[in-house]
Amino acid sequence: MKKEDWDKLLKKYLEGETSLPEEEKLREYFSEDDSKETDKPMTDIFAAFQEMGQLTGPEDLPGRIDTILSEEEYDRKKSAPVARLNGINLLIRVAAVLLLTVGGFAAGMWYANTGSSGKKALDADVLSARFEQASASERIKLIRTEYDKSGENSGMEQVLIQAMNNDDNVNVRLAAAEALFHFRSDPYVRKALIRSLANQTDPNVQITLIDMLVKMHEKSAISEMRVLLLKKDLNPIVRYKLENGVGALS
Amino acid sequence: MYRLARVLLGNQEEAEDTLQDVMLKLWDKKHELSVCRNVEAFAVTMTRNACLDKLRSYRHRNVSQLDTTVLQPVSDRVAPDRQMELTETTKVIHDILQLLPEQQRFILYLRDIEQYEYDEIEQMTGVNSGSIRVTLSRARKKVREIYNRRLEYEERRLG
């Protein structure tokens, strides 16, 4: 087929008018020879689609599902219909509910009287402990649910700053940075976000931080941005974002 | 199903979680599946709906679902340097797909990645063949246009 015919077929493809065999021909044509005068974007796009088509799910997924299913069966057995409550049984249960309610109320009063600093430290400690035991996806979930629940100065900021700066997983660092953005009125958090920019190595986290600092109109971030711009191996998109950021904040 | 979740959500961990949820739901519905006309289409639709729920919850909570995990190279028939380039290109195209409206992304995925026939796509989307072609055309042109612009930008930067 001549080049013009391929161009016609490509046009037909872009119009959504090709059949599957025609699309297969196009895929083959664009994958055959890199040196031939082809359409570079389409060569890359077809190759990328082919790669995506070969992507497989996690190998351990069937095992994970089996485990959950066996637990689910267990749960179902556990939650099988209970025997009808007889009189004494019912009385004991009502008494237990009352005891728990009164006890809970008393505990709540005592807890409130211990002061907010105690609660703050406790919340942060609990979150830290949960963090240590959690997988990366669980840590992200924790971050997203905890910042929703916590108010400013709840002690969560320190845990989130720690995660943003030191977590091994880049998605967790990203989620922590996004959660911290909600505490941006706190000067301590603002400083932590600026300082973190110099420490981050992943372009996505860097870009997220730059966007946040620009949104916060944080002029004191300019010097950190300029320092980062001096790096020779900087990702081009990060460089572009930084240049725009410095421009916007200056 | 995993590939669909990955393309729609743009995030590996969320795709894995969603797939797990869908598989469990399918297990719960195993008795209904025997009367289902097209189990594959049913599973694809279920995965899509689960992904949409997840995307809505992101928007609701204003959470970004940026994926920073590089798509793993899977071809063993290309040279390592070409494979690296291919992996990078695939990541870029994958990111561009995230910029498309959900319907365009879904239809493009079904046709260009999974190579379904139009009547099968009709079954999975409930959209007629004419509209599928229009949506697909828009999606293909958009991906090409964005990728083109990106290549031009890279060329300018590298001088």
Interface residues (C-beta under 8 A of the other chain):
Chain A: Y13 L14 E15 G16 E17 L20 E23 E24 K40 P41 M42 D44 I45 A47 A48 F49 E51 M52 G53 Q54 L55 T56 G57 P58 L61 R64 I65 I68 L69 E72 A136 S137 I140 R144 D148 V170 N171 L174 A175 E178 D202 N204 V205 T208 P236
Chain B: M1 Y2 R3 R6 V7 N11 E13 E16 D17 L19 Q20 M23 L24 W27 R61 V63 S64 L66 D67 T68 T69 L71 Q72 P73 V74 S75 L86 T87 T89 T90 V92 I93 H94 D112 I113 E114 Q115 E117 I132 R133 V134 T135 L136 S137 R140 K141 V143 R144 Y147 N148 L151 E154 R157
